[in-house]
Amino acid sequence: MIGSVWATKKDEKLNGNKLLVVQLTDAYAKPTKGLIVAADIVGAGAGDQVLVVRGGSARYALSAPSSPVDAAIVGIVDSVVVEENE
């Protein structure tokens, strides 16, 4: 998570949701070119590595099937272990 989005005018279904800017990374936590805006439901903070779901899963996580959300932060990552192929 690298930033926040402030929107004084937005769809009313977004009210109450904190919107955060997320830098996408690969499995080794190296940044990729992508940035997304995601609704935060877990209280993530600046610099946190987060778990993001997209599409219908994001709306399901928000318990708002008609919400105009395509990405939601559903977890704060403590660690990642990637096993190397030999």
Backbone bond lengths (Angstrom), bond angles and torsions (degrees), N, CA, C in turn:
res aa  C-N    CA-C-N  psi(-1)  N-CA   C-N-CA  omega(-1)  CA-C   N-CA-C  phi
1 M - - - 1.432 - - 1.514 106.85 -
2 I 1.340 115.93 125.77 1.465 118.64 -174.97 1.518 114.59 -120.75
3 G 1.326 118.83 -4.03 1.454 119.27 -178.87 1.517 112.72 -176.79
4 S 1.337 114.18 177.72 1.460 121.65 -179.25 1.513 110.25 -121.21
5 V 1.318 115.67 156.96 1.460 122.24 175.34 1.522 107.12 -116.37
6 W 1.329 116.22 127.95 1.459 122.16 175.56 1.520 107.67 -110.12
7 A 1.314 117.59 125.83 1.459 121.98 -179.85 1.531 108.42 -136.44
8 T 1.309 116.26 109.55 1.463 118.99 179.40 1.522 111.05 -75.41
9 K 1.330 117.27 -29.47 1.468 121.36 175.62 1.519 107.80 -116.24
10 K 1.322 115.33 123.34 1.460 120.81 -179.79 1.517 108.85 -158.95
11 D 1.309 116.35 168.32 1.457 121.56 175.56 1.525 108.53 -55.78
12 E 1.314 117.09 135.27 1.467 121.07 -176.63 1.524 112.89 -59.99
13 K 1.317 117.67 -23.95 1.466 120.55 179.10 1.531 111.97 -71.33
14 L 1.336 117.32 -12.47 1.458 121.01 177.64 1.531 112.31 -90.29
15 N 1.328 117.17 -10.01 1.466 120.08 179.72 1.523 110.22 -58.32
16 G 1.320 116.07 135.71 1.458 121.07 179.65 1.510 113.85 90.46
17 N 1.324 117.36 -7.06 1.467 120.81 178.41 1.518 110.36 -102.46
18 K 1.339 116.45 128.78 1.455 121.23 173.83 1.532 106.99 -80.37
19 L 1.328 116.75 129.45 1.463 121.43 -179.65 1.519 108.77 -105.64
20 L 1.316 116.05 127.53 1.461 121.94 -176.60 1.525 111.40 -123.29
21 V 1.327 115.91 149.48 1.461 122.15 175.50 1.522 107.51 -91.34
22 V 1.324 116.00 126.85 1.463 121.98 -177.49 1.523 109.28 -117.37
23 Q 1.335 116.07 128.84 1.465 122.73 173.70 1.527 107.17 -86.87
24 L 1.312 117.47 118.99 1.464 120.73 177.93 1.525 109.80 -70.46
25 T 1.337 115.67 144.83 1.465 121.12 179.53 1.527 109.45 -133.13
26 D 1.331 114.82 166.01 1.457 119.17 173.80 1.528 109.20 -88.68
27 A 1.322 117.59 -173.46 1.460 122.25 -177.01 1.525 113.02 -64.59
28 Y 1.337 117.02 -16.70 1.457 121.45 -179.29 1.524 111.90 -103.40
29 A 1.341 117.00 15.84 1.473 124.85 179.12 1.519 113.04 65.97
30 K 1.333 117.13 22.08 1.459 120.46 174.74 1.523 108.44 -88.74
31 P 1.345 118.17 129.34 1.463 120.66 -177.79 1.525 112.69 -59.92
32 T 1.323 115.33 140.57 1.455 121.69 171.50 1.526 106.67 -103.24
33 K 1.318 117.47 -175.31 1.464 120.45 -176.58 1.520 113.40 -76.70
34 G 1.315 118.32 -12.90 1.448 120.60 -172.02 1.509 116.05 -85.99
35 L 1.336 115.01 140.72 1.461 123.39 169.22 1.523 106.92 -124.63
36 I 1.323 116.90 142.66 1.461 120.27 174.86 1.521 108.86 -135.46
37 V 1.315 115.22 159.54 1.457 121.74 171.67 1.520 106.40 -105.18
38 A 1.336 115.93 128.23 1.466 120.71 -176.69 1.520 110.35 -130.13
39 A 1.318 116.19 145.00 1.463 121.89 173.22 1.523 107.84 -76.94
40 D 1.331 115.90 131.81 1.464 121.27 -176.98 1.525 110.17 -97.48
41 I 1.337 116.85 122.52 1.467 119.42 177.78 1.523 111.75 -115.00
42 V 1.357 117.26 5.98 1.465 119.75 -176.78 1.526 113.53 -121.79
43 G 1.320 118.37 -1.33 1.462 120.35 179.23 1.515 114.63 79.79
44 A 1.318 116.88 39.90 1.462 121.23 179.07 1.526 110.76 -66.66
45 G 1.324 115.33 154.24 1.453 120.84 178.72 1.513 111.43 -125.75
46 A 1.323 116.08 172.82 1.461 121.94 -178.63 1.524 110.34 -55.74
47 G 1.310 115.96 132.02 1.455 121.87 177.83 1.511 114.68 86.36
48 D 1.324 118.72 -9.61 1.462 120.40 178.96 1.522 110.41 -67.52
49 Q 1.323 115.68 141.64 1.455 120.78 169.61 1.529 105.53 -87.81
50 V 1.327 117.02 126.72 1.460 120.34 -171.56 1.519 112.14 -123.75
51 L 1.327 114.52 159.90 1.456 122.99 175.44 1.521 107.42 -102.41
52 V 1.332 116.66 125.46 1.456 122.47 -175.50 1.515 109.81 -118.86
53 V 1.329 116.24 136.31 1.465 121.69 170.30 1.517 107.40 -112.43
54 R 1.338 115.62 152.53 1.461 119.91 -176.16 1.519 110.80 -128.68
55 G 1.331 114.40 163.06 1.458 121.54 176.80 1.512 112.46 70.34
56 G 1.326 116.04 -141.49 1.455 121.73 -177.86 1.523 112.87 -58.77
57 S 1.326 116.93 -31.98 1.468 120.33 178.09 1.523 111.32 -62.93
58 A 1.329 117.23 -34.49 1.467 120.88 178.76 1.526 110.14 -67.23
59 R 1.313 117.06 -44.58 1.466 120.06 178.99 1.529 110.77 -66.03
60 Y 1.323 117.03 -36.47 1.463 121.36 177.08 1.525 109.93 -64.60
61 A 1.341 117.46 -42.55 1.462 121.35 179.86 1.522 111.39 -62.13
62 L 1.327 116.67 -33.60 1.463 121.65 178.38 1.522 112.62 -82.17
63 S 1.331 117.28 -4.93 1.470 122.44 -174.68 1.525 110.74 55.21
64 A 1.348 114.98 38.03 1.463 120.60 -178.01 1.520 109.13 -141.72
65 P 1.344 117.94 81.39 1.455 120.43 -174.72 1.527 114.36 -62.48
66 S 1.319 118.42 -20.92 1.469 119.65 -179.91 1.535 112.45 -100.77
67 S 1.314 117.13 6.68 1.464 120.87 -179.63 1.527 110.62 -72.02
68 P 1.351 117.80 142.12 1.468 120.37 179.69 1.533 111.83 -82.86
69 V 1.312 116.33 53.59 1.470 122.12 -178.31 1.523 108.67 -113.35
70 D 1.333 115.99 135.25 1.459 120.23 177.99 1.527 112.42 -114.43
71 A 1.359 117.30 -6.42 1.456 120.25 178.66 1.521 109.33 -148.88
72 A 1.339 116.24 139.84 1.462 121.39 178.57 1.520 109.60 -137.75
73 I 1.326 115.70 139.53 1.461 121.81 174.63 1.521 106.63 -85.48
74 V 1.341 116.29 118.22 1.463 120.90 -175.22 1.523 113.01 -115.98
75 G 1.327 117.18 0.73 1.458 119.52 179.05 1.518 112.01 -165.45
76 I 1.324 115.38 152.86 1.462 122.04 172.58 1.521 106.25 -107.83
77 V 1.319 116.81 122.92 1.459 122.77 -172.91 1.528 110.23 -81.34
78 D 1.337 116.29 129.01 1.464 120.82 175.42 1.515 111.22 -88.36
79 S 1.330 117.04 -40.91 1.461 120.04 178.25 1.529 109.34 -159.35
80 V 1.312 114.69 159.01 1.465 122.50 176.98 1.516 107.20 -129.98
81 V 1.316 117.13 131.23 1.463 121.97 176.42 1.520 107.19 -119.63
82 V 1.329 116.06 121.01 1.451 121.66 178.15 1.521 107.38 -114.67
83 E 1.323 116.00 119.93 1.456 120.28 178.85 1.501 109.95 -82.28
84 E 1.295 116.62 130.49 1.450 123.13 -179.91 1.519 110.34 -77.10
85 N 1.335 116.52 140.61 1.463 121.23 173.90 1.510 108.09 -83.97
86 E 1.317 115.20 137.73 1.467 118.86 179.29 1.490 111.98 -97.83
